Amino acid sequence: MLQQQRIRAAEASISPSASSTAAVNERYGPFYFDQPVNHSDPSAGTFKHRYWVNTDWYENGGPVILYNAGEMDAISRSVYVTNSSMAQLAEQLNGIVIVMEHRCYGQSQLGTDYSVQYLRTLNTEQALEDMATIIREIKLPKLELPPAPETKWIVYGGSYSGNLAAWMRYRYPDIVFAAIPSSAPVQMKYNYYEYFYPIWKYGPKHCINAVEEVIRYIDHILFSPFSEPKHRLKEQFGVKDLAHDDDFADCMLHMTFSLFLYFVIKSSRSRQFTHH
C-alpha cells in the first residue's frame, strides 16, 4: 500500500483531479472520529478519521450501511450518502449510510507527511480494526443508535474496498450482519496478470494494438541502462520525482487502463444513442 500511496500522488499530478469541494450538502459532513493510530498500542494516540453520514431515512430498527472508500481521497465518494445504490437501499430499509475514508488517505492522516514514521500502520489489519471500532463506538450527530448486533450493520465495498467488506463479515460476524463486496479480489496473488486478459481478448483490436505499442516503447526505455531517457520520460508525464522505475510503470498502467475504459465506455454510449 505504500507503493500505492506514491502512485496515487503521481497520478494526481497528471490526471484530472476530483473537485476539492464535496458535491454533497454540508449537513452530511464531513465529521471526524477519534481513531486509534495503532489498535495494538493505545499509547500511540489517535488521529481524526473523516466520514460522511446520511440519517434522513432512519427509523428505529433500520440498518447502517458502511462503505470504506478505499485507496483514495474519499471526498469524491462523499456523494454516495445521497446518490448511490447504497443510498437507495438505505431509503428502502429506513436505514443510514456512512462513507468513511481509509486511513492515510485524503484528510484521514496520521501525521504531516508520507514518511515511514506515519505509514507504519497503513495495512489491512489496522483498516479492518478502524471499521470495527467505528461500528462499536461511533456517535452519530443528533441520533442515539442501538449498538450492534441490535442495529444491523451492512458493509459495502468494491475492489479493495470490497475485500474489506468481505473480510469484515468473515472476521466480525458478531457485529457485521451482512457484506456486499463487488469485484472483490479476496484471493491474493502476486503479479495478477490475468486481470487484463479479458481486455486483451475482447477489447477493440486497434486499441489493444496501440496499448501494446506504448508498453513496448516504455519497456524499451525502462530496461535500458541509461538514466537520461528515463528521466525525460518521467518528466514528460509530470512524475520526474518518482525514483523507482516499477512505480512509474505501475503509474502508466493505471493511466493507460483508465483511459482505455473511458474511451470504450464513451464509444459504447455513442453507439447506443445512435441506435436509439
C-alpha positions in Angstrom: 0.0 0.0 0.0 3.0 2.3 0.5 3.7 1.9 -3.2 0.1 2.8 -4.0 0.4 6.0 -2.0 3.3 7.1 -4.2 1.5 6.1 -7.3 -1.8 7.8 -6.4 0.2 11.0 -5.7 1.8 10.7 -9.1 -1.5 10.1 -10.8 -3.0 13.1 -9.2 -0.3 15.3 -10.8 -1.0 14.1 -14.3 -4.8 13.3 -14.3 -7.8 15.5 -13.8 -8.4 15.5 -10.0 -11.7 15.3 -8.2 -13.1 18.5 -7.0 -11.7 19.7 -3.7 -15.2 20.6 -2.6 -17.7 17.8 -1.8 -20.7 17.6 -4.0 -22.8 16.6 -1.0 -24.6 19.0 1.3 -22.5 20.0 4.3 -25.2 18.7 6.7 -24.0 15.2 5.8 -20.4 16.0 6.8 -17.6 15.7 6.9 -17.4 14.6 10.5 -14.4 13.3 12.3 -14.0 10.2 14.6 -11.1 9.9 17.0 -9.5 6.7 15.7 -6.5 4.9 17.3 -3.3 5.2 15.3 -2.4 1.7 16.3 -5.1 -0.6 17.6 -2.4 -2.8 19.2 -0.9 0.1 21.1 -3.2 2.6 22.8 -0.3 4.8 23.7 0.2 5.7 20.1 -2.6 8.2 20.3 -5.4 8.9 17.9 -6.0 10.6 14.5 -9.0 12.4 13.0 -10.8 9.9 10.8 -13.1 11.6 8.3 -16.5 10.3 7.4 -19.9 11.4 6.0 -23.3 10.2 7.1 -26.9 10.4 6.0 -29.6 9.7 8.6 -32.6 11.2 6.6 -34.4 7.9 6.2 -33.6 6.3 9.5 -36.4 4.8 11.6 -35.9 2.6 14.7 -34.7 -0.8 13.8 -33.2 0.3 10.5 -29.7 -0.9 9.4 -26.5 1.1 8.9 -24.7 0.7 5.6 -21.0 1.3 5.9 -18.7 2.0 3.0 -14.9 2.4 3.2 -13.8 4.4 0.2 -10.5 2.5 -0.1 -7.3 3.8 -1.5 -8.3 7.4 -2.4 -9.3 10.7 -1.1 -12.9 10.0 -0.1 -14.2 13.4 -0.9 -15.3 12.3 -4.4 -17.2 9.4 -2.8 -19.0 11.5 -0.2 -21.9 12.0 -2.5 -22.7 8.2 -2.1 -24.5 9.0 1.1 -27.3 10.6 -1.1 -26.8 9.3 -4.6 -25.8 5.6 -4.9 -27.2 2.1 -4.7 -26.3 2.2 -1.0 -28.4 5.3 -0.6 -31.3 3.6 -2.4 -31.0 0.6 -0.2 -30.9 2.7 2.9 -34.0 4.6 1.8 -35.9 1.3 1.2 -34.8 -0.2 4.5 -35.2 3.0 6.6 -31.5 3.0 7.3 -28.4 5.0 7.4 -25.4 5.4 5.0 -21.9 6.1 6.2 -19.0 6.8 3.8 -15.7 6.6 5.7 -12.2 7.5 4.4 -9.4 4.9 4.6 -6.6 5.7 7.0 -3.6 7.6 5.4 -5.7 8.9 2.5 -7.4 12.3 2.0 -7.6 14.1 5.3 -7.5 11.0 7.5 -3.8 11.4 8.0 -1.7 10.0 10.9 0.9 12.7 10.5 2.2 15.7 8.4 3.7 13.7 5.6 4.0 10.3 3.9 7.2 9.2 5.7 7.6 5.7 7.0 7.0 7.1 10.5 3.4 7.8 9.7 2.7 4.9 7.3 3.8 2.0 9.6 0.1 1.2 10.4 -1.1 1.5 6.8 -2.2 -2.1 6.4 -5.3 -4.2 6.2 -5.2 -5.3 9.8 -5.5 -1.7 11.0 -8.1 -0.8 8.3 -10.4 -3.6 9.5 -10.0 -2.6 13.1 -10.8 1.0 12.1 -14.1 -0.2 10.6 -14.9 -2.4 13.6 -14.1 0.5 16.0 -16.5 2.8 14.1 -19.2 0.2 14.3 -18.7 -0.3 18.0 -18.1 3.3 19.1 -19.4 5.9 16.7 -21.8 8.5 18.0 -23.9 9.9 15.1 -25.0 13.6 15.2 -28.4 14.0 17.0 -29.1 10.3 17.0 -28.9 7.6 19.6 -28.2 4.4 17.7 -28.5 1.0 19.5 -25.3 -1.0 19.4 -24.6 -3.9 17.1 -25.9 -6.5 16.7 -29.2 -4.9 17.8 -28.5 -2.4 15.0 -27.7 -4.4 11.8 -24.5 -3.2 10.0 -24.1 -3.9 6.3 -20.7 -3.3 4.9 -20.4 -2.3 1.2 -17.3 -2.1 -1.0 -15.9 -2.6 -4.4 -12.4 -3.8 -5.5 -10.1 -3.4 -2.5 -12.9 -1.9 -0.6 -14.9 -5.0 -1.4 -12.2 -7.1 0.1 -12.6 -5.1 3.3 -16.3 -5.7 3.2 -16.0 -9.4 2.8 -13.3 -9.7 5.4 -15.3 -7.6 7.9 -18.2 -10.1 7.7 -15.8 -13.0 8.0 -13.8 -11.6 10.9 -16.5 -9.8 12.8 -19.7 -11.8 12.4 -20.9 -10.7 15.8 -21.2 -7.0 14.7 -21.4 -7.2 10.9 -24.8 -8.5 9.8 -24.0 -8.7 6.1 -21.5 -7.7 3.4 -21.9 -6.7 -0.2 -18.5 -6.9 -1.9 -18.4 -6.0 -5.6 -15.5 -7.2 -7.8 -13.5 -8.1 -4.6 -10.3 -10.0 -5.3 -10.2 -11.7 -2.0 -7.8 -14.3 -3.2 -4.4 -12.6 -3.1 -2.0 -13.2 -5.9 1.3 -11.6 -6.8 1.6 -10.3 -10.4 -2.1 -11.0 -11.2 -1.6 -10.6 -15.0 -4.8 -12.5 -15.8 -6.7 -9.4 -14.6 -6.1 -7.9 -18.0 -6.8 -11.0 -20.1 -10.5 -10.2 -20.8 -9.5 -6.7 -22.0 -6.8 -8.1 -24.3 -9.2 -10.7 -25.7 -12.4 -8.7 -26.1 -11.2 -5.1 -26.4 -11.2 -3.3 -29.8 -8.1 -4.6 -31.6 -6.9 -1.2 -32.7 -7.0 0.0 -29.1 -5.2 -3.2 -27.9 -2.5 -2.7 -30.6 -2.0 0.9 -29.5 -1.6 -0.1 -25.8 0.9 -2.8 -26.7 2.9 -0.3 -28.8 3.0 2.0 -25.8 4.1 -0.8 -23.5 6.9 -1.8 -25.8 8.1 1.8 -26.1 8.2 2.4 -22.3 9.7 -1.0 -21.6 12.5 -0.3 -24.0 13.4 2.9 -22.1 13.0 1.5 -18.6 15.0 -1.6 -19.3 17.9 0.3 -20.8 21.0 1.1 -18.8 20.7 4.9 -19.5 19.2 7.2 -16.9 18.7 10.3 -19.0 15.9 8.8 -21.3 14.2 7.6 -18.2 14.3 11.0 -16.6 12.9 12.7 -19.7 10.1 10.1 -20.0 9.0 10.6 -16.4 9.3 14.4 -16.7 7.1 14.2 -19.8 4.3 12.7 -17.7 4.8 15.1 -14.8 6.3 12.5 -12.4 10.0 13.2 -12.6 10.4 12.7 -8.8 9.4 9.0 -9.0 12.7 7.3 -8.2 11.7 3.7 -8.8 11.0 2.6 -12.3 8.4 0.0 -11.2 6.4 2.8 -9.6 6.5 4.7 -12.8 5.4 1.6 -14.8 2.6 1.0 -12.4 1.5 4.6 -12.7 1.4 4.3 -16.5 -0.5 1.0 -16.2 -3.3 2.7 -14.2 -3.4 5.7 -16.5 -3.5 3.6 -19.7 -6.2 1.3 -18.2 -8.3 4.3 -17.1 -8.1 6.0 -20.5 -8.9 2.7 -22.2 -12.0 2.2 -20.1 -13.0 5.9 -20.6 -12.9 5.7 -24.4 -14.5 2.2 -24.5 -17.4 3.4 -22.4 -17.7 6.6 -24.4 -17.7 4.7 -27.6 -20.3 2.3 -26.3 -22.6 5.1 -25.2 -22.2 6.8 -28.6 -23.4 3.6 -30.3 -26.3 3.3 -28.0 -27.5 6.8 -28.8 -27.0 6.3 -32.5 -29.0 3.0 -32.3 -31.9 4.7 -30.5 
